[in-house]
Amino acid sequence: MEIFKIIILMGIVGSSSYIGILKSKTFENRVRNLIKISEALNIFKTKIEFTYEPIKEIFEEISNVIYQNKENVFKNTIENIKEKSVSSCWIEATEKSKEDFTKEDIEVLKTLGKLLGKTDKSGQVSQIELTEKLLEKQIEKAETDKNKNTKLYKTLGTVLGLGICILLIWSFLK
């Protein structure tokens, strides 16, 4: 019977530590996703400046190169591009994004959609550059949050599990 109690206590500590680790991964994923978006926008800006490819083809290439064709904002944008404008598709795709973005991140990404496909080449490039600058600030914030919160959540999960175990041991002894 004692071994069973020890196994349960170890399971509690392990599972609460795991939950803390999972929560801390959201901060790491946010940084990684913002950097990917930044790289993608750099490719987008270069393609707009030096080629005459349509936005749909550029987004398909970005989806293949940066995201290896996994679910992403660029792929979601081109899915509805036939029925709606590029601008509205981009805004809709950023709002429905399943990546670990904050509301601020999504608002920054939506700024790109305001003029996407509506202006000439220089206007598009200017809008992409503005979005890149705003994204740089978001990446800095995300790095700060990651450095601050990753260790916090990992430690909090373990301490919470140990606290529950202490309470259970105390209740076993009564």
Summary of the structure (lengths in Angstrom):
residues: 174
radius of gyration: 22.4
end to end distance: 16.2
largest distance: 77.3
contacts: 525
relative contact order: 0.16
helix: 81%
strand: 0%
